[in-house]
Amino acid sequence: MKKLVFSLFTGLLVLGGVIFLGWIQVNESRALAPSTQVSATTPVLLKPTLVVSTTTDSPETQPPTPEATPTTIALATPETTPTPELNSAPTPLTTTEPTPVEDIVTQGLVATPPVEGKWIDLNLTDGTTRLLNGRELVKALPSAWGEGEPGTATDFYATVPGTYTIYSRSDTFWYDYNYSMLWIYGFIGFDPERANGFHSFLYNNNGNVVDSRLGPVSHGCVRVEDWRAVYDFSEYGMTVIVHGKPPRIIPRLVSPN
């Protein structure tokens, strides 16, 4: 009987211990569960709790955008053509040798012997005025000369062969009221007896050339298209030699500038 009572008592203790442990676990589970009680009869819609801060939130800082790293593109270097080495010795300049007077003399185009220094030669045979410096030809100018015959009644209108010196120089535009009744540029006088000299072609009062003939067509003066060249070349006292025999030809025309 005592053993039976002891066994029952022991069993009650064990059962009580199990119940006590179960009660402890249930309480722990309730403590961990949310405090909101939901009625079995009334459905409740649960929403998340919005927590409002009393301080002003600053905008969320975005992580800095990484800077773009420039991409270096390697360009192909063009092949360079080697520059040929320059010859250190400079190339001599090619200059045109002035025509020596001897060559012109051989052809009978200028007077002999040549004059030293600057001088002017008028060859009536080929109708050319030549500006010379010693033995060098500076410029050749097709010319017109006097239509008169030396030693005759028309001698005053002739360009007579001989050696002269320049006695007058002018570069003005003047009116020839004695002979042509036209306008003329320049006058480089060399024959005061006949009032002959070098000058331009004949112009009207509008400055247009009206007579550009070459040959024996003037009243004794020597007309050239580039009268300025003769004026710039000439000097007082410069020698002028007129020689040759003009052919009796029909005067020809040239186009004025």
RAUR-V88037 format. One record per helix or strand of 3 or more residues. SS is the DSSP state (H for helix, E for strand). FROM is the first residue (numbers start at 1). TO is the last residue. If there is no record, write none. Layout:
ss: (SS;SS)
from: (FROM;FROM)
to: (TO;TO)
This chain:
ss: (H;H;E;E;E;H;E;E;E;E;E;E;E;H;E)
from: (2;101;118;128;136;155;162;168;182;196;209;213;222;227;239)
to: (32;106;123;133;146;157;165;176;191;199;211;218;224;233;243)
